Amino acid sequence: MTFLAIDVGNTRLKWAQYASPQPGAVLLAQGAVFLETIDSLAETDWKALPPPSSMLGCVVAGEGVKRRVEEQLEIWDLEPRWVVSSREACGVSNGYDHPNRLGVDRWVAMIGARHRVLAQGGPRPALVVMVGTAVTVDALDVQGNFLGGLILPGFGLMLRALEMGTAGLKAPTGEAVDFPTNTSDALMSGGADALAGAVERMHRKLRERTGQEPALIMTGGAAVKLAPITQLPFETVDTLIFEGLLQLQAHRLAL
């Protein structure tokens, strides 16, 4: 009854195999590959895996990439299933003006975050921050209602925009420091402070809206770059989207 969870982002495909399609299931194996190399998954990373009984994934990289992933899944007798953002799922309500237009990775991450918060001590508001090619900052109230969120360029997009739009700002990657004294550090510190400031502002707004201190949960491949700079207590959860996929799969099986 093993379960395969797949998260296809704008840059990488992340996957994890669990012992069963249930929250808290044992993680058996996991990996990540750049999208340029997904056409060899069946012959490399997935070749030695025991055949999963079911799979569920989320994809934001487009239909073409999704079809390429499905071709790799043909090594098993497995029906590909992909999450679509909905108005409600697993106790989370989607407050987007058009719920189906909410990025499915954001939707799944919020479901994972909601149930993680509930398991850690009961209902409380939560701020879910995904740091990847883009950065999203999404707010959940104490009842699990998605109130809204931000989309910002990630570190790489910010730096490339500055390089393309200005003269003389192309510099090696620097460090985020309080008072930069070289161009490399100034670029990295500017991007880091912009992202940290957005997180801290949204955290304050959510606290004022709900009257409670929100849980701050970070995830994504570049979360390690943002984590040291925010002044707020936080939890980094690398498997947050996988946790959301486990919740969704278990809910489907229970129907």
C-alpha positions in Angstrom: 0.0 0.0 0.0 2.9 2.4 -0.6 2.0 5.9 -1.7 4.0 8.2 -4.1 3.7 12.0 -3.6 4.9 14.3 -6.3 5.4 18.1 -6.2 6.4 19.6 -9.6 7.5 23.2 -9.2 8.8 25.7 -11.6 12.4 24.5 -11.3 12.4 21.1 -9.7 10.4 17.9 -9.3 10.3 16.7 -5.7 9.0 13.2 -4.8 8.5 11.0 -1.7 7.4 7.5 -1.2 5.5 6.6 2.0 4.6 3.3 3.5 0.9 4.1 3.3 -1.4 6.9 2.1 -2.0 8.2 5.6 -0.9 11.3 7.6 2.2 10.4 9.7 3.1 7.4 7.4 6.7 6.3 7.4 8.8 8.0 4.7 10.6 5.3 2.7 12.4 7.3 0.1 12.6 10.8 -1.4 14.4 12.8 -4.0 14.5 15.9 -6.2 15.5 16.5 -9.8 15.6 19.5 -12.0 12.9 19.6 -14.6 15.4 19.3 -17.4 16.2 15.7 -16.2 12.7 14.3 -15.4 12.7 12.2 -18.6 15.2 9.8 -17.1 13.4 9.3 -13.7 12.1 5.8 -14.7 15.6 4.7 -15.4 17.3 6.3 -12.5 15.6 7.5 -9.2 12.4 5.5 -9.6 13.9 2.3 -11.1 14.6 0.6 -7.8 11.5 1.7 -5.9 8.9 -0.8 -5.0 5.8 -0.2 -7.1 3.5 2.3 -5.4 -0.1 1.4 -4.9 -1.3 5.0 -5.5 0.0 8.4 -6.3 -1.1 12.0 -5.9 0.7 15.1 -7.2 0.6 18.8 -7.7 2.1 20.6 -10.6 2.5 24.2 -11.4 5.0 23.8 -14.3 2.3 23.4 -17.0 0.7 20.6 -19.0 3.7 19.7 -21.0 5.8 19.0 -17.9 2.9 17.0 -16.4 2.7 14.8 -19.5 6.4 14.1 -19.2 6.0 13.0 -15.6 3.1 10.8 -16.5 5.3 9.1 -19.2 7.8 8.2 -16.4 5.0 6.8 -14.2 4.2 4.3 -16.9 6.8 1.9 -15.4 4.1 1.1 -12.9 0.5 0.1 -13.3 -0.6 3.4 -11.7 -3.3 5.9 -12.4 -1.8 9.4 -12.3 -3.9 11.7 -10.1 -3.3 15.5 -9.8 -4.7 17.9 -7.3 -6.9 20.8 -8.5 -7.5 23.8 -6.2 -11.1 23.7 -4.9 -13.3 25.8 -2.7 -12.8 23.5 0.3 -10.8 20.4 1.2 -9.6 18.7 4.4 -11.0 21.5 6.7 -9.4 24.4 4.7 -11.7 26.9 3.0 -10.4 28.7 -0.1 -11.1 32.4 0.0 -9.6 33.2 -3.4 -11.9 35.2 -5.7 -11.7 32.3 -8.2 -10.7 29.3 -6.0 -9.6 27.1 -9.0 -7.0 29.8 -10.0 -5.1 29.5 -6.7 -1.7 27.9 -7.3 -2.2 24.3 -6.4 1.1 24.1 -4.6 0.0 26.9 -2.3 -3.3 25.1 -1.7 -1.7 21.8 -0.8 0.9 23.5 1.4 -1.9 25.3 3.4 -3.7 22.0 3.9 -0.5 20.5 5.2 0.1 23.5 7.5 -3.4 23.5 8.9 -3.2 19.9 10.0 0.3 20.3 11.3 -0.9 23.2 13.5 -3.9 21.2 14.7 -1.6 18.3 15.7 0.7 20.6 17.6 -1.8 21.9 20.1 -5.1 22.9 18.5 -6.5 25.6 16.2 -4.5 28.8 15.7 -3.9 31.1 12.7 -1.0 30.2 10.5 1.2 32.0 7.9 2.5 29.7 5.3 5.7 30.8 3.4 7.0 28.9 0.4 10.4 30.1 -0.8 11.3 28.9 -4.3 11.5 30.5 -7.7 8.7 32.7 -6.5 7.9 33.4 -2.8 4.3 33.1 -1.5 3.0 34.2 1.9 -0.4 32.8 2.7 -2.6 33.5 5.7 -5.0 31.0 7.4 -7.3 32.1 10.2 -8.0 30.0 13.3 -11.0 28.3 11.6 -8.8 27.2 8.6 -10.1 29.9 6.2 -7.6 31.1 3.6 -7.8 34.9 3.9 -5.4 35.7 1.1 -1.7 35.9 0.3 1.2 37.5 -1.4 3.3 36.5 -4.4 6.8 37.9 -4.7 9.9 37.2 -6.9 12.3 34.8 -5.3 16.0 35.6 -4.7 17.1 34.5 -8.2 14.4 36.5 -10.0 15.2 39.6 -8.0 18.9 39.4 -8.8 18.3 38.8 -12.5 15.9 41.7 -12.7 18.5 44.0 -11.2 21.2 42.7 -13.5 19.0 43.2 -16.6 17.6 46.6 -15.6 20.7 48.4 -14.4 24.3 48.9 -15.5 27.2 47.5 -13.5 25.2 45.5 -10.9 26.2 42.0 -12.1 28.1 40.6 -9.2 28.8 37.2 -7.6 26.3 36.0 -5.0 26.9 37.7 -1.7 25.7 37.3 1.9 22.8 38.9 3.7 24.3 41.2 6.3 23.0 44.2 8.4 25.1 46.9 6.7 26.5 45.7 3.3 29.7 47.3 2.2 30.1 45.7 -1.2 27.7 45.2 -4.2 27.3 41.4 -3.8 26.3 41.7 -0.2 24.1 44.7 -1.0 22.2 42.8 -3.7 21.6 39.7 -1.4 20.8 41.8 1.6 18.3 43.9 -0.3 16.4 40.8 -1.6 16.5 39.1 1.8 15.2 42.2 3.6 12.4 42.7 1.0 11.2 39.1 1.5 11.6 39.1 5.3 9.8 42.5 5.5 6.8 41.1 3.5 6.6 38.1 5.8 6.8 40.2 8.9 4.2 42.6 7.7 1.8 39.9 6.8 2.4 38.2 10.1 1.5 41.4 11.9 -1.7 41.9 9.8 -2.8 38.3 10.5 -2.2 38.7 14.3 -4.2 41.9 14.2 -7.0 40.3 12.2 -7.3 37.2 14.4 -6.2 38.4 17.8 -3.8 35.5 18.1 -0.2 34.9 17.5 0.1 33.0 14.2 2.3 30.0 13.6 4.9 30.7 10.9 5.7 27.8 8.8 8.3 28.0 6.0 9.0 25.5 3.2 10.6 25.4 -0.2 14.0 24.8 -1.7 15.3 28.3 -0.9 13.7 28.6 2.6 17.2 28.2 4.1 18.1 31.6 2.7 15.2 33.4 4.2 15.0 31.6 7.6 18.0 33.3 9.2 16.7 36.8 8.6 13.2 37.0 9.8 12.8 38.2 13.4 9.9 35.9 14.1 9.8 32.4 15.5 9.2 29.9 12.8 9.2 26.2 11.8 10.9 25.0 8.6 9.0 22.0 7.2 10.7 20.6 4.0 7.9 18.0 3.5 4.9 20.4 3.9 3.5 19.8 0.4 3.9 16.1 0.9 2.0 16.3 4.2 -0.8 18.1 2.4 -0.9 15.4 -0.3 -1.1 12.7 2.4 -4.1 14.5 3.9 -5.9 14.8 0.6 -5.2 11.2 -0.3 -6.4 9.9 3.0 -9.5 12.0 2.8 -10.3 10.7 -0.7 -9.9 7.1 0.5 -12.2 7.7 3.4 -15.1 8.9 1.3 
